[in-house]
Amino acid sequence: MKFRTGMSKPACWVGLLAALWLGGQVVPAPAPQHREPEAPNGYIKALEDPARDQWQMPEEVIDKLELKLGDDVADLGAGSGYFTVRLARAVGPSGRVYAVDTDPRMLAYIERRAEEDQLDNIQTILADPDDPKLGSASVDLIFLCNVLHHISNRGRYYPLLAEALKPGGRLVNIDFHKRKSPLGPPVEERIAKKDVVKEVRPAGFRLVKEFDFLKYQYFLVFER
């Protein structure tokens, strides 16, 4: 199994999304072309803002994933590693978390963070906006949080995710409800829950579980 980690033009799904949370205010979302963020430190600060924990509830999210020691997980649009480090702890030293992003600066930050936290089971992957660069049948779970609505050609993207999953693997998507909320992207740029369920079906995914404890977001679990 070989993972491609070559360099490409910087762009960042989650790094771009972080601008939506600065100061807790809704601001214009990035263009779908994934333009390059100019101040990664600002995005990282926003993504790691302790206030995010109050509505993102990361520990509860990880608990609901029911990960096993030794699982391999892809954190798609990993950004600052907000979920990456938590996933890495959940799967333990025998597991692996692939931090996938399109911005090499964010991946470099995750690498430094993993080293400081002594998490040897994190591997970064530099992806393209339309290709996660995951190996075939390489992961037990693909995790996306506040990312999917930034992916333009999702019809082409979903089959790549299906191919990357091991037999019995799961796809998890957390994103903002398509309604007004105090934070998050403009409503017109969000994807309704029912539309996500419909979009992934041609790639062989079916909804098997749903959680409703997040205040602003839906939490969907799919299997092939």
Summary of the structure (lengths in Angstrom):
residues: 224
radius of gyration: 15.8
end to end distance: 21.1
largest distance: 43.1
contacts: 734
relative contact order: 0.16
helix: 37%
strand: 22%
